[in-house]
Amino acid sequence: MAIRWIIIVLMLAMTGWLAAARAAEPQVPVLWDAKERLPKPDLSALPRLRFLTTTDFPPFNFLDGAGRLSGFHVDLARAICAELDIDEKCQIQALPWAELEGALQKGEGEAIIAGIAATPESRSKYAFSRSYLQFPARFIMPKSTSLTEPIFDRLRGKRVGVVAGSAHERMLRDYFGTVQVVPFAQLEELYDGLKAGKVDAGFGDGMRFAFWLGSSDAAACCRFAGGPYLAPEYLGSGMTIATRASDPALAAAFDYALQQISVKGTFAEFYLRYFPVSFF
């Protein structure tokens, strides 16, 4: 237990140092080691590569004003095909979420890029690429609040709102045991409580917070503070691409392409395009 808390404190201190050093610029997550040597796969024998996704998960997948399939995942899939030199073999098809698994297993597609979580249960059905995007927990506070790093110390005794029963509540209670946890039934109630001064801070999903901070509903009231905090044991392993369990080589090919997309700055371009308020 003591070792666990030493690791947590070191993680929080390091996170705070990095945040203070780079706070002026939007942060782009970097999940790939540029020095790692991943072999470039030869997919010349692959007849075609059909990515399966949905239309109802903006900004990842959605139909634009002209009815065209658009979004972060669509741009990422096209970039993957370019890195693998198979543009002419690539297709992106949209289906209802409930039909994705059946379509993949029936051979109506080769990969799903729609946010299927990589869990022990799902790994029996799919082979997964490595994670290309994770969702950190973040604190948000009123802009008038002058709390500075180390946030772990500054939050002692403060009222922190969180969605009741969520993974973020469990994480808040385990990692930040000195705060006053204030559970809310809904995320919207947390936002209202923060604006009304019922809590000193909110803790939750950084991506959802980022969209709210950039919205008219927030009315420029608040800001991120501290973090980001990545904790797979609470928040999962993030976004991956799923293939059939019998096709791990294709998942490994995606790893190569995703690394190249990260190293070349293409991922950063996509991230800032679809997430102008960075949640990292």
C-alpha positions as CSV (number, residue, x, y, z in Angstrom):
1,M,0.0,0.0,0.0
2,A,2.8,2.4,0.9
3,I,4.5,1.8,-2.4
4,R,1.3,2.4,-4.3
5,W,0.8,5.8,-2.6
6,I,4.4,6.8,-3.3
7,I,3.8,6.0,-7.0
8,I,0.6,8.1,-7.0
9,V,2.3,11.1,-5.3
10,L,5.2,11.0,-7.8
11,M,2.7,10.7,-10.7
12,L,0.8,13.7,-9.4
13,A,3.9,15.8,-8.8
14,M,5.3,15.0,-12.2
15,T,2.0,15.8,-13.9
16,G,1.9,19.1,-12.1
17,W,5.4,20.0,-13.2
18,L,4.7,19.2,-16.8
19,A,1.4,21.1,-16.7
20,A,3.1,24.2,-15.2
21,A,5.9,24.0,-17.8
22,R,3.6,23.7,-20.8
23,A,0.3,25.4,-19.7
24,A,0.4,28.0,-22.4
25,E,-0.1,25.7,-25.4
26,P,-2.8,23.2,-26.2
27,Q,-1.5,19.7,-25.3
28,V,-1.7,16.8,-27.7
29,P,-1.5,13.3,-26.2
30,V,1.6,11.3,-27.3
31,L,1.1,7.6,-26.8
32,W,3.7,6.3,-29.1
33,D,7.5,6.0,-28.7
34,A,9.2,7.4,-31.8
35,K,12.3,5.3,-31.0
36,E,10.4,2.0,-31.0
37,R,11.0,0.1,-34.3
38,L,7.8,-1.4,-35.6
39,P,8.1,-3.4,-38.8
40,K,6.2,-2.0,-41.8
41,P,3.7,-4.7,-42.9
42,D,3.3,-5.9,-46.4
43,L,-0.5,-5.8,-47.2
44,S,-0.2,-6.2,-50.9
45,A,-2.1,-9.5,-50.7
46,L,-5.0,-8.0,-48.8
47,P,-8.0,-7.8,-51.2
48,R,-9.5,-4.8,-49.4
49,L,-9.7,-3.1,-46.0
50,R,-13.2,-2.1,-44.9
51,F,-13.4,-0.1,-41.7
52,L,-16.7,-0.3,-40.0
53,T,-17.9,2.6,-37.9
54,T,-21.1,4.4,-36.9
55,T,-22.7,7.8,-37.7
56,D,-23.8,8.9,-34.2
57,F,-20.7,9.4,-32.1
58,P,-19.5,13.0,-32.9
59,P,-16.8,14.2,-33.2
60,F,-15.5,10.7,-33.9
61,N,-18.1,9.6,-36.5
62,F,-21.0,11.7,-37.8
63,L,-22.7,12.9,-41.0
64,D,-21.8,16.4,-42.0
65,G,-24.2,19.0,-43.4
66,A,-23.9,17.4,-46.9
67,G,-24.6,13.9,-45.5
68,R,-21.0,12.7,-45.8
69,L,-19.5,10.4,-43.3
70,S,-17.0,12.6,-41.3
71,G,-15.1,12.8,-38.1
72,F,-11.9,12.0,-36.2
73,H,-12.2,8.2,-36.9
74,V,-12.9,8.8,-40.6
75,D,-9.8,10.9,-41.0
76,L,-7.7,8.5,-39.0
77,A,-8.8,5.5,-41.0
78,R,-7.8,7.3,-44.2
79,A,-4.5,8.2,-42.8
80,I,-3.9,4.6,-41.8
81,C,-4.6,3.4,-45.3
82,A,-2.2,6.0,-46.7
83,E,0.6,4.9,-44.3
84,L,0.0,1.2,-45.3
85,D,0.1,2.2,-49.0
86,I,-3.4,0.7,-49.6
87,D,-5.5,3.8,-50.3
88,E,-7.1,2.2,-53.3
89,K,-8.2,-0.9,-51.3
90,C,-9.7,1.1,-48.4
91,Q,-13.4,1.7,-47.6
92,I,-15.2,3.1,-44.6
93,Q,-18.7,1.9,-44.0
94,A,-21.2,3.1,-41.4
95,L,-23.6,0.8,-39.6
96,P,-25.7,1.0,-36.4
97,W,-23.7,0.2,-33.3
98,A,-25.6,-3.1,-32.7
99,E,-24.7,-4.4,-36.1
100,L,-20.9,-3.8,-36.0
101,E,-19.9,-7.1,-34.3
102,G,-22.1,-9.3,-36.6
103,A,-20.8,-7.5,-39.7
104,L,-17.2,-8.1,-38.7
105,Q,-17.7,-11.7,-37.9
106,K,-19.6,-12.4,-41.1
107,G,-16.7,-10.9,-43.2
108,E,-18.5,-7.8,-44.2
109,G,-15.6,-5.7,-42.9
110,E,-12.0,-6.2,-41.7
111,A,-11.9,-3.7,-38.8
112,I,-14.1,-1.7,-36.4
113,I,-13.0,1.8,-35.6
114,A,-15.8,2.9,-33.3
115,G,-14.6,2.8,-29.7
116,I,-15.1,-0.9,-28.8
117,A,-13.4,-1.2,-25.4
118,A,-10.6,-3.7,-25.1
119,T,-11.5,-5.8,-22.0
120,P,-10.8,-9.4,-21.0
121,E,-14.2,-10.4,-22.3
122,S,-13.9,-8.5,-25.7
123,R,-10.4,-9.9,-26.3
124,S,-12.0,-13.3,-26.8
125,K,-13.9,-11.9,-29.8
126,Y,-11.4,-9.4,-31.2
127,A,-7.7,-8.6,-31.7
128,F,-7.0,-5.0,-30.9
129,S,-4.5,-2.4,-32.0
130,R,-2.7,-0.5,-29.2
131,S,-4.5,2.5,-27.8
132,Y,-4.4,5.6,-30.0
133,L,-6.4,7.9,-27.7
134,Q,-7.0,7.8,-23.9
135,F,-9.5,9.7,-21.8
136,P,-7.9,11.2,-18.7
137,A,-9.7,12.4,-15.6
138,R,-9.4,16.1,-15.0
139,F,-10.4,18.7,-12.5
140,I,-12.3,21.8,-13.5
141,M,-12.5,24.9,-11.4
142,P,-13.9,28.5,-11.6
143,K,-11.5,30.8,-13.3
144,S,-11.5,33.0,-10.2
145,T,-10.0,30.1,-8.2
146,S,-6.3,30.6,-7.7
147,L,-5.3,27.1,-6.8
148,T,-1.9,26.2,-8.2
149,E,0.2,23.1,-8.3
150,P,0.7,20.8,-6.6
151,I,-3.0,20.4,-6.9
152,F,-3.0,17.4,-4.6
153,D,-2.1,19.6,-1.6
154,R,-4.2,22.6,-2.6
155,L,-7.4,20.5,-2.8
156,R,-7.2,19.4,0.9
157,G,-10.6,20.0,2.5
158,K,-12.2,21.4,-0.7
159,R,-15.6,20.4,-2.0
160,V,-15.2,18.4,-5.2
161,G,-18.2,17.4,-7.3
162,V,-18.3,14.1,-9.2
163,V,-21.0,11.9,-10.8
164,A,-22.2,9.5,-8.2
165,G,-21.4,5.8,-8.7
166,S,-18.9,6.6,-11.6
167,A,-15.4,5.3,-12.0
168,H,-14.3,8.9,-11.5
169,E,-15.9,8.9,-8.0
170,R,-14.0,5.8,-7.1
171,M,-10.8,7.3,-8.5
172,L,-11.4,10.6,-6.6
173,R,-12.0,8.8,-3.3
174,D,-8.9,6.6,-3.7
175,Y,-6.4,9.1,-5.1
176,F,-7.6,12.3,-3.4
177,G,-8.8,11.1,0.0
178,T,-8.5,14.5,1.7
179,V,-11.2,16.3,-0.4
180,Q,-14.9,16.6,0.5
181,V,-16.5,14.4,-2.2
182,V,-19.9,15.8,-3.3
183,P,-21.8,13.3,-5.5
184,F,-24.2,14.5,-8.2
185,A,-26.7,12.3,-10.0
186,Q,-26.0,13.9,-13.4
187,L,-23.1,15.6,-15.0
188,E,-25.3,18.6,-15.8
189,E,-26.1,19.0,-12.1
190,L,-22.3,19.0,-11.4
191,Y,-21.9,21.9,-13.9
192,D,-24.8,23.8,-12.3
193,G,-23.3,23.2,-8.8
194,L,-19.9,24.5,-10.0
195,K,-21.3,27.6,-11.5
196,A,-23.5,28.3,-8.4
197,G,-20.5,27.9,-6.0
198,K,-21.9,24.7,-4.4
199,V,-18.6,23.0,-5.0
200,D,-15.0,24.3,-5.4
201,A,-14.1,22.0,-8.3
202,G,-15.4,19.2,-10.4
203,F,-13.7,15.9,-11.3
204,G,-14.6,13.7,-14.2
205,D,-14.0,12.8,-17.9
206,G,-11.6,15.3,-19.5
207,M,-13.2,15.0,-22.9
208,R,-16.7,15.8,-21.7
209,F,-15.3,18.6,-19.6
210,A,-13.5,20.0,-22.6
211,F,-16.7,20.2,-24.7
212,W,-18.5,21.9,-21.8
213,L,-15.7,24.4,-21.2
214,G,-15.9,25.4,-24.9
215,S,-19.7,25.7,-24.9
216,S,-22.0,28.6,-24.4
217,D,-23.5,26.9,-21.4
218,A,-20.2,27.2,-19.5
219,A,-20.2,30.9,-20.3
220,A,-16.4,31.0,-19.9
221,C,-16.8,30.4,-16.2
222,C,-14.2,27.7,-15.6
223,R,-10.9,26.1,-16.6
224,F,-8.9,22.9,-16.3
225,A,-6.7,22.6,-13.2
226,G,-4.1,19.9,-12.5
227,G,-3.9,16.6,-14.5
228,P,-4.4,14.9,-16.8
229,Y,-4.7,11.7,-14.8
230,L,-4.5,8.5,-16.7
231,A,-5.6,5.4,-14.7
232,P,-6.5,2.4,-16.9
233,E,-7.6,0.4,-13.9
234,Y,-10.4,2.9,-13.4
235,L,-10.9,4.5,-16.8
236,G,-10.1,1.7,-19.3
237,S,-7.4,1.5,-21.9
238,G,-8.8,4.0,-24.3
239,M,-9.6,3.9,-28.1
240,T,-8.4,1.0,-30.1
241,I,-9.1,-0.6,-33.5
242,A,-10.7,-4.0,-33.4
243,T,-10.2,-6.9,-35.9
244,R,-11.4,-10.5,-35.8
245,A,-9.5,-12.5,-33.1
246,S,-8.1,-14.6,-35.9
247,D,-6.4,-11.6,-37.6
248,P,-3.9,-10.2,-35.1
249,A,-1.5,-9.5,-37.9
250,L,-3.9,-6.8,-39.2
251,A,-4.1,-5.3,-35.7
252,A,-0.3,-5.2,-35.6
253,A,-0.3,-3.5,-39.0
254,F,-2.5,-0.8,-37.5
255,D,0.1,-0.3,-34.8
256,Y,2.7,0.5,-37.3
257,A,0.5,3.0,-39.1
258,L,-0.7,4.7,-35.9
259,Q,2.9,5.1,-34.7
260,Q,3.9,6.8,-38.0
261,I,0.8,9.0,-37.9
262,S,1.8,10.1,-34.4
263,V,5.5,10.7,-35.3
264,K,4.8,12.7,-38.4
265,G,2.4,15.0,-36.6
266,T,-0.7,13.9,-38.5
267,F,-2.4,12.7,-35.3
268,A,-1.8,16.1,-33.6
269,E,-3.4,17.8,-36.6
270,F,-6.5,15.6,-36.3
271,Y,-6.7,16.0,-32.5
272,L,-6.6,19.8,-32.6
273,R,-9.1,19.9,-35.4
274,Y,-11.7,17.9,-33.5
275,F,-10.8,18.8,-29.9
276,P,-10.0,22.5,-30.0
277,V,-10.2,22.6,-26.2
278,S,-7.6,19.9,-25.4
279,F,-8.5,17.6,-22.6
280,F,-4.8,16.8,-22.0
